[in-house]
Amino acid sequence: MRITKRFCKFVRWIVSDSSTQIECIMRGLRYLLVAFFALSFSVLQAGYDTHFHHKTLRMDFFHHGSSNTEEISLYRFIEEPYWGGSLVNLTDTFSLGQYYVEVRDTVSNRLLYSRGFSTLYAEWQDTPEAQDTTRSFPGSVVLPYPKHGVEISIFRYNKQHIPSRIFSKRFIPGTTKVDSAVMPSYPVIDIVVNGTPSEQLDILILAEGYTQEDREKFLRDCTRLAGYLVGASPFREHSDRISIRAIMSYSEESGVSRPDKGIFVNSSLGVSYNTFGSSRYLMTEDFHRVRDVAALAPYDQIIILVNSDVYGGGGIYNFYATVPSDHSAADFLVLHEFGHSFAGLADEYYTSDVAYQNHYDISVEPREANITTLVAFERKWGDLVLPQTPVPTPASALYSDVVGVFEGAGYAEKGIYRPYLNCTMRSVIYDAFCPVCKRAITAMLMFYTGGF
Ligand SMILES: [Zn+2]
């Protein structure tokens, strides 16, 4: 009876016309919403704590094969002290990259963790050398350290995007042999830290080609690089979700190797221009060494800052990105390469010297968010194209500021389309990601930072 009376009083209060009361209701709803998300977050994190420790299990392996073959052989498991990833978003929702790793409970077969990635090995397979040569490349995946037995599997997509399992290994804590990380004693420097690693996008900058005497220059270069990154949209709008740390992984000699010029430098990570014969392609094949250094700090993404003023760079999805410190286009380069390595974006250009051939099969829809073959365009950016915009869209000034479907992208002049006339993924322009690239980057940022 008392409750009924109170309820009637509450209803009379709601229906009476007062903006203060509406404000009170809205505030109450907001509190309820916040409480709901806080509860959801703690429930999801409890899921993490049931299955994983707050540290990393790293699995190092080797890719082995030629242009159309691949075997993966296990090298070692390593325990690392930090887990920089999300505690709530554990399974991949993007389906990007040429591979994915999957971690399943051995008892229930429940999927506990998954993540897409690409590799330098897969890029090498598209080079002429791979037609008549067999090679091995170091590979590695990281995952939260399991509390119980798990099955770790690696899947590879073919060009028709059909995945097949190419490797599988059971990991039983306390039974499977694990090495402790033997980490080099390099200093870790906080460039900007805005929160705990599980709720931040943690970017780790590694030094390449800097001697101990170059320490001050490295710090200045890191600060400048971080400014380029968080100064550009859409990172700028979410800068409070981004933390950047640096590791002074000093080299014996200053600079970086340029084999096509006969220059060879004893640098800490083995980065070199002229990868796969492309003068500007700046990569290291020694991914295990990169992981050894990165283990010193929590991270989601690795950028290797190369002490050089020569144009170049590289970026592979969930692998690493490289940027030369002193080239005048370093601001553009860090965004472009990070677009590849962080959000799995495709190159939107086609008239350029690239090291590989027939990268995309135009009879299937590419999985990258910012290119299309029109095979399944409805999964891409159709919702951003106005009804009056023609598809395909003429590459004219009339359409320079609208989202459309412009032919020429992904290293092909015909058959592959991009969403905007120009974009940081197409031309040397800073802070000019197109609306489709911005949307893809923002979605990835939310995934890493547990955003709702
Ligand atoms: Zn774009």
Boltz pocket constraint, residues with backbone or C-beta under 6 A from the ligand:
constraints:
  - pocket:
      binder: B
      contacts: [[A, 348], [A, 370], [A, 419], [A, 420], [A, 422], [A, 423], [A, 424], [A, 425], [A, 432], [A, 433], [A, 434], [A, 435], [A, 436], [A, 437]]
      max_distance: 6.0
